[in-house]
Amino acid sequence: MKVEGVRMYGAKDIRLEEFDLPDIKEDEVLLKVMSDSICMSTWKEVKLGSGHIRVPDNIHEKPVIIGHELSGRIAKVGAKWADEYKEGERFVVLPGIPGQMGAPGYSYEFFGGAATYCIVPNDVIEKGCLLHYEGDSFFEVSVSEPMYCIIGGYKANYHTKPETHEHFIGTKEGGNIAILGGCGPMGLGAVSYALATEQKPKMVVVTDIDDERLDRARSVISEQEAEEKGVELHYINTAQMEDEAKELLDLTGGEGYHDVFVYAPVRQIAETGNRIMAFDGCMNLFAGPADSGFSAEMNLYDAHYRNTKILGSSGGIKTDLLEALDLISQKKVKPAVMITHIGGLDAYADTTLHLPEIPGGKKLIYTQFHMPLTAIEDFRKMGEEDPLFTKLADACDRHNGLWNKEAEDILLNYFEV
């Protein structure tokens, strides 16, 4: 069948094109992709091409479909899986496939999210990476992938029990959390999860250096909302601080932060995070640096005498994704806080290539039609020439300025998909 999609042929060489998708084998499943949010990891992948650890060397001959935060419906099921999956049902893909580096959106010729249709291979299905989904929206599934990475980061942290060799997994209940560089899409997801996790912290401090980003963060997850959930939330602009670490420590009465998440791969931020840890604190370098030589000065004295720990996390495991989906379905987290732009498949390639230059949060792409990438905050102005955007603006206004199922349905009905 003829499909349309964005494929990678080399470093910085991605192309929107029509190509042939083969008939599925009896042990494969055909997916109709409805949405895919663009991940910064995809930008890093495209920047490196086959130099990326997950990307094959022969992409100039067999290009791969990019995109791994996909959502949609099952279109056709091979005979082997006929008792497990049904045509028309919604799906979730676990992009981190156990036991291998290869992943959808990186490694497969016919399996990726930036396309109208794609094929799930048998080995991926056998490893339990094609999941059923009972929800009623597509966008929430597309941003469940970043949410499961956030949950994976929280679960990667660990602490110790005094006078024992025992460790306990996760952030410290009743502790202080710092989310540094935290007003981007992933940071806001981390704030939302902090208010939903069972190991609820006492305090969450979120830093940034841009007042507009801080104002948006405060508008979508307010200090009052956090207070109602028993958490003291602070949004802090560190740009004008004379001694950033000292002033952040002062917020905790000098105790420090039991869990520090670095959400921007910047040396100064990492060094600040290291300085503000409490006794037995754990710092998670969540933001993946593009520079393989990225380094910073760390206090090894504190690691020895104050039991501080430094680690990094990337992705999550299946239980993290299941938790993300459960929290989303119960409306306990707000994945829509990550989304700031909406577009069609024709916007995918250019958006990916220029992702760090485009302000805002997650760029959500609907793959079954063409539409320019548009900021949600610009819908009202766009509506002066196109009534579709007025309807979308009205729907978002009814949901605190966030993307939502009502807006998604308006868009899909307009394009008749």
N, C-alpha and C positions, 0 to 999 in steps of 0.2 A: 504494500500500500504506500501511497505517497504521503509523506508527513512534512511538516515544517519545523525547523529547530535551529538552535545555535550550536555549532560544532567547533572544536578547537583543532587547528592544524599545526600549531607551533606556538612559541612564546609570543604573546600579544597578537596572535592571529586567530581570531574567532569570527565565524561567519554565519549570518542568518541565511538559510538556504532550504530549498526543497530537496528531499532525498528519498530513496526507497527504503522502507522498513520491511524486512522479510516476514513471511508468514511465521507465526509462532510454532514452536515444536510442541509435542504432546506434554512436555514437562515444563513449559513456560507459561507466563501470564502477560497479557497485553493490557497496558494502562492507558487510559485517556487522562492526560494531565490537564488540570484546570488552573492551578496556581503554583508558583514557585517563588519564594523570596530569595533575593540575591545576598549571598553570604560574603563577608570580607575574605573568607578562606578561598572562595572562588576567584576573587581578584588576585590573591597571592598565587593561586594555581596558574592562572592565565599569564601572570607576569613571568613565571618560570617555565611554562610549557613542560616538555618532557624532562626538564631538570627537577621537577617536583617528584617527590618520592612515590606519590600515588599514580603518576601519569606514565603510561607506556612510552617506550622509545620510538615506536613506529606511527605516531599520530599523524605525521605528514602523509602517510599512506592510508591509515585507518583512523580518521578523526574520531574523537570521543564527544558525546553530547555532554555539555556542562550542566551544572545545577543539581543540587542535592536536597533542597528543602521543598519537595514536591507534594502535591495533594491532588486528588481527583477521584475518578471512578474506575473500577475494573471493567474493561471493554470486552475481553475474551479470555477464556480459561482453557488451558490444555487439558487433555483427558486425565492426566495423572492427578491434577489438582481439582477436578470437577466436584468432588465431595467437600472440599475445603472452602472454595471461593465461588461466588456467584456474580454473574454479569450485572453491572449496575450498582453494586455496593461500593461504598467509600473505603479508602485504604489509607494506611500510614506506612511509610518506608523507614526502617531503621538504617541510617546511612553508614554507621560504623559496623561493618560486617565482621563478626568474630573470627579471629584466626587468620586474617589477611589484611594487607595494606590496600588492596584494590577496593574501590568504593564507587557507588553511583555518582555521576557527575564529574568523575576524575578518570576512570579506568575503562569504561565500557563503551563500545561502539554504538550500542543501541539502548543503553540504560542511563537516563539522566532526565532532569526536570525541565530543562529549557527546550521543550519540544511539545508538539500537540499530542503525540503518542510515544510510548517507549515500551520496551520489553524487559520483564524481570526474568533473569536466568534461573535455572533450576537450583544451582548451588546456593543462591541468595535466599530462595524460598525455603530450602531445606534447613538453613541456619536460623529460621524463624524471623526473618527480617521484613516480611510482607505481612503487616498486621491489619486486622479488621478495625473499622472505626464507625462508631454509632452516632457521631455528632452531626450537626446540620449545617456547618459552614466549611468552606475550603481554606480560607485564610488562617484560621486557627491551627489547622494541621501544618500549614507551611511555616508558621512561627513556633510550632511545638518543638521543632528541631533545635533552634537556638535555646529554647527554654530547657530542653533536656540537657544541653551542654552546660547551662547555668546550674542546674540541679547536680550534674556530675561534678562541677567545681565545688559546690558546697559539700558534697559527700567525699571529695578527695581530701579535704582538710581533716586534720586529726589533732587530738590532744592526749595528755597523759594523766594517769591517776597517781597522786602522790604516794610515795613509799611502796610503789609496785612497778612492775615492768609492763603494766597493761596500757593499751592505747584504746581510745574510743573514737569512732569515726564521725565526722561531720563537724559543723560549727558548734561553738560552745553555747549551750542553752543558758539564757540569762546573761550572756556576755555582750561585749561591744564589737560591732562590725564596722569596718571602714571599707567603702567602695570608692576607690580612687580613680579619677578620670571616668566617673560613673554616670554621666548624663547622656551617653550614647544609647543606642537601642539595647545592647546587651546589659549595660549597667542598670537601665531602668527595669529590665526583666529580673535582674538580681535583686533590686529593691522590692519588686512585687513578690518575689519568692520569699524574701526575708520576712514579709508580713504573713506569709501562708505556711511556712514550715512549722512542724511540730516542735523543733528545737528553737523556739522563738528567742531572738536576742532581746536584750534590754534596750540597746541603743544602736541606731544605724546612722552613720555619717557618710554623706555622699559629696564628693568634691568634683569641681570642674573649674575652668578658667573663663567661661563664657556665660554672661548673664542671661542671654536669650535661651541657651540650653537649660540653665538652672531654672528659669521661669517656666519653661515648658514642663520640665520634670515635676516641679511643684504643682502645676495645674493638673497633671494626670495622676499623680500619687501625692496627695497633700500630707502635710504634717498632722492635720486633724484626723485624716483617715488612719494614719499609723497609730496615733494616740488611742483611737477607738479600738485598735487591735492590741493595745498594750505595749507599743513600741515607741520610743522617743526617736524621732527622725529629724535630722538636720541636713540642709543643703548649704554647702559652703563654697564660696568663690575664693580660691587660694592665690589668685593672681597678685593681689596686693599685700599678702602677708609678708612681714619681715622675717619671721622664723616660723615657717609652715609647720614643721614637726612639733614645735613647742605649743603652738596655738591649738593644733589638733589634739595634742595630749591634754591640754588644759580643759577641753570639753569633757574629758573623762575623769576630771579631778586628779590627773596624773597616773591613773591606773593603766592606761593604754588600751590597745585594741587586741582582743583575743583572736580575731579573724580579720585579716587584711586581704582584700582582693584588688589586684592591679589590673585595671581595665583599659589601660593605654600603654603600649610598649615604649615607654619613655624612661630614660635612665633616672632623671630626677624624681619621677613619681615612684619608681621602684625603691630608690634610696630613702625617700620619705617613708614609704610603707615599712621598710626595715627598721627605721628609727622609732616608729610609733607602736610597735608590738608590745603587748603586755607580757608578763611572765607566762611561759608556756604558750606564747602566741604562735600563730601559724599564718604565713603569708603565701598567697596563691598568685603566681604570675599567670593570670588567666588570658591576658591579651598575648596572642602569638606574634613574636617579632619576625619581620621579614629578613632581618640581618642575622645570618648564622653565627656571627661573632658578637652578638649583643651581650653586653655585660654591664655590671654596676658594682659599686663598692658595698659590701655587706659586712655587718658587725659580727665577726666570728666569736668575739668575747661573749656577746649575749647568747650566741648559739650554745656555748659551753656552760655558762653560769646561769643563764636565765631561761634555758630550755626553749629558745625560739627556733622555729623551723621554717624552711623555704621550700616550696614545691611549685610545680606547674601542672595544669590540667588542660586537656583538650578533648572535647566530646564527652560522651557518657556511655552508659550501658543500657541494655534493654529495660531494666527496671526503672531507670531514670526517665526514659521516654514514657513508660506506662504511668509513672507518677505525674509527669507533665500533662498527659492527656486527661488523667483523672482530675487534676486540679483545674484544668481548663474547663472541663465539662461541668464541674461544680461551681464555676465562676469564682474560685478562690484566688486565682491569679489573673492578671490582665495582660495577655500577650499582645493585645492591640496597642499598648503603649509603645511598642517597638516600631510600629509602622508609621511612616510619614509621607510616603510617595506611592502612587499607584500607576501602573502602566501596562501596555500590551506586549506581545512577544517581539514586535519590531523594535522595542526600546531596550531589549535585554543586552545585546552586545555592547552598544555604546555606553550604557549605564555601568556594565561590568568593568569596562576598560577605564572608566573615569570615576569609579566608585569613591575613592578617598577625597575627590574634589567636590563631590555633591554633598551639600549640607544635609542635616537631618538624620533620621534613623533608617529603619529597614525600607528597602525598595521592593514592593510586592508586585509581581508580574502575573497577569492573567494570560495564559498561553494560547487560548483559543481564538484570540482576535488581536487586531492591531490598535494601539492607542498610545499617544505620546506619554512619556513619564511626566506625571503631574503631582505636585505637592498638594496634600490635603488642604493646607492653608490657602491655596490658590483656587480652590474649587469655586468659591463665591464669585471671584473676579472672572473666571472662565465662563461662568454661567451667564454673563452679560451677552455672550455670543452663542452659547450652546446650552439649551435648557437642561440637557442631561446633567451638567455640572451643578446646576442649581438644585436639582433633586438630590445629588450626592452630597452637596454642602448641607442641605436641610437635614438629611439623614445623619450626617456626622455631628451636626450641632445638637441633635437629640441624644447623642452619646458622648457628650463632653469633648467634642472635637476629634474623637477617635474613629478609626475604621471599624465597621461592624457588619453583622449579617444583613441588616436592612439595606445598607449601601451596596453590599456585594450582590444581593438579589436584584437590585435596581440595575446594576451594571450588566449582570449576566442576562437578564431579561431584555435589556436594550440591544445586546449583540446576539440575542436568540441562541444562546449556548446552554 
